[in-house]
């Protein structure tokens, strides 16, 4: 991009050691609407902050009230939604936070682009697939969206008439039948601990 130059900070992540910088990472929770992504993310965030770790949940619905308010739900807008969330998460993780991103992110290419951006920046990234079936998500229908889809009020809904491309090799799968939120959150906490450990 012309006329724009990256301005490097005078303080790198390595120099912030002793704060929470050594724990900075992005945990990307993907899955269908109603799968439990946000519920798990918020529970993990609470556990982390309670144990003294700086953490923040970037929820896709919340960011559509501001940062991504100009985006709709076309394939292009969905990809841009994920790109923006990925950029914000990368910056926050570089500052030393554990960033929990809760977003459907239906396309593999978009998720892989976010992973690659983190890899290039040297920031840990892990994909968590909240593998709740469509039938179960529709049964829960916490926001009443599936009912509206079936009534013909919402076209292009992920998992119904727009594709959801499941992760092929996520770092973690959660949300299996009978798995509690507490258990799922515990698995994510274990993943974070593993990523925080020195190589």
C-alpha positions in Angstrom: 0.0 0.0 0.0 1.5 3.3 -1.1 2.3 6.2 1.3 1.9 4.0 4.4 4.9 2.8 6.4 4.8 0.4 9.4 5.9 2.2 12.6 7.8 -0.2 14.8 7.3 0.2 18.5 10.3 1.0 20.7 9.2 -1.8 23.1 9.0 -5.4 21.8 7.1 -8.2 23.3 10.3 -9.8 24.6 11.1 -6.6 26.5 7.7 -6.7 28.2 8.6 -10.0 30.0 7.6 -9.9 33.6 4.1 -8.6 32.7 1.7 -10.9 31.0 3.5 -10.7 27.7 4.8 -14.2 27.7 1.1 -15.4 27.8 0.0 -13.3 24.8 -1.8 -15.4 22.2 -5.0 -15.8 20.3 -7.5 -18.6 20.8 -9.9 -18.7 17.9 -13.3 -20.4 18.6 -15.2 -21.3 15.5 -18.5 -23.1 15.0 -22.1 -22.7 14.1 -24.4 -20.1 15.5 -25.6 -21.4 18.9 -22.7 -23.9 19.3 -21.5 -22.4 22.6 -18.5 -20.4 21.4 -19.2 -17.2 23.3 -20.3 -19.1 26.4 -17.1 -21.0 26.5 -15.0 -17.9 25.7 -16.5 -15.9 28.5 -16.0 -18.7 31.0 -12.4 -19.1 30.0 -11.9 -15.3 30.2 -13.3 -15.2 33.7 -11.0 -18.0 34.8 -7.9 -16.4 33.3 -8.6 -13.0 34.8 -9.4 -14.6 38.1 -5.9 -16.2 38.1 -4.2 -13.0 37.2 -3.8 -13.4 33.5 -4.8 -10.5 31.2 -7.5 -11.7 28.8 -10.3 -10.4 26.7 -13.1 -11.9 24.6 -13.6 -10.5 21.1 -17.2 -11.5 20.3 -18.3 -11.2 16.7 -21.8 -9.9 17.5 -20.3 -7.3 19.9 -17.9 -6.0 17.3 -20.7 -5.7 14.7 -22.1 -2.9 16.9 -19.0 -0.8 16.2 -15.8 -2.0 14.5 -17.7 -4.1 11.9 -21.0 -2.2 11.9 -20.6 -1.5 8.2 -20.4 -5.1 7.2 -23.3 -7.3 6.1 -23.3 -11.1 5.6 -22.2 -11.6 2.0 -19.2 -13.9 1.6 -17.0 -10.9 1.1 -18.3 -9.2 4.2 -17.9 -12.4 6.3 -14.3 -12.6 5.1 -13.6 -9.0 6.0 -15.2 -9.5 9.4 -12.8 -12.3 10.1 -9.8 -10.3 8.8 -10.6 -7.3 11.0 -11.1 -9.5 14.1 -7.8 -11.3 13.3 -5.9 -8.0 13.1 -7.3 -6.7 16.3 -6.6 -10.0 18.1 -3.0 -10.0 16.8 -2.4 -6.5 18.1 -4.0 -7.3 21.5 -2.0 -10.6 21.8 1.2 -8.8 20.9 0.4 -6.5 23.9 0.4 -9.6 26.1 -3.3 -10.5 26.4 -4.8 -13.9 25.9 -7.4 -13.0 23.2 -10.5 -15.3 22.9 -12.1 -14.7 19.5 -15.7 -16.0 19.3 -16.8 -15.9 15.7 -18.5 -18.3 13.3 -15.8 -17.7 10.6 -17.3 -20.1 8.2 -14.5 -20.2 5.6 -11.2 -22.1 6.0 -9.3 -19.7 3.9 -10.2 -16.7 6.1 -9.2 -18.6 9.3 -6.0 -19.8 7.7 -5.1 -16.2 6.7 -5.5 -15.1 10.4 -3.3 -18.0 11.5 -0.6 -17.1 9.0 -0.7 -13.4 10.1 -0.1 -14.6 13.7 2.7 -17.0 12.6 4.5 -14.2 10.7 4.3 -12.0 13.8 5.6 -14.8 16.1 2.4 -14.8 18.1 0.8 -18.1 19.3 -2.5 -19.0 17.7 -4.8 -21.9 18.2 -8.0 -22.9 16.5 -10.7 -24.4 18.7 -13.6 -26.0 16.8 -16.8 -26.0 18.9 -18.2 -29.0 17.2 -21.9 -28.8 18.1 -24.2 -30.4 15.5 -26.6 -28.3 13.5 -29.5 -30.2 15.0 -28.3 -29.3 18.5 -27.7 -25.6 17.6 -31.1 -25.4 16.1 -32.7 -27.0 19.2 -31.0 -24.4 21.5 -31.6 -21.5 19.2 -30.5 -19.0 21.9 -31.1 -15.9 19.7 -34.2 -17.2 17.9 -32.3 -17.0 14.6 -32.9 -20.6 13.4 -36.7 -20.1 13.8 -36.4 -17.0 11.7 -34.4 -18.8 9.1 -37.0 -21.6 8.8 -39.6 -18.9 8.5 -37.8 -17.5 5.5 -36.9 -14.3 7.2 -33.0 -14.7 7.1 -31.4 -15.8 3.8 -27.9 -17.0 3.5 -27.6 -18.4 7.0 -24.5 -20.3 7.8 -25.1 -24.0 8.1 -28.5 -23.8 6.4 -28.2 -22.2 3.0 -24.6 -20.9 3.3 -21.7 -23.2 3.8 -19.7 -23.8 7.0 -16.3 -25.3 6.3 -15.3 -27.3 9.3 -11.7 -27.1 10.5 -9.6 -29.9 9.1 -6.9 -29.9 11.8 -7.8 -27.7 14.8 -5.7 -27.6 17.9 -8.8 -28.6 19.9 -12.3 -29.9 19.4 -14.9 -29.3 22.1 -18.7 -29.3 22.3 -19.3 -33.0 21.9 -22.7 -34.4 23.1 -22.9 -34.4 26.9 -19.9 -32.2 27.4 -20.5 -29.4 30.0 -19.4 -25.8 29.6 -17.1 -26.4 32.6 -15.4 -29.3 30.9 -15.0 -27.5 27.6 -13.6 -24.4 29.3 -11.2 -26.7 31.2 -9.9 -28.1 27.9 -9.3 -24.6 26.5 -7.5 -23.7 29.7 -5.2 -26.7 29.3 -4.5 -25.6 25.7 -3.6 -22.1 26.9 -1.3 -23.5 29.5 0.4 -25.7 26.9 0.9 -22.7 24.6 2.2 -20.6 27.5 4.9 -23.2 28.3 8.4 -22.5 27.0 9.3 -24.5 23.9 
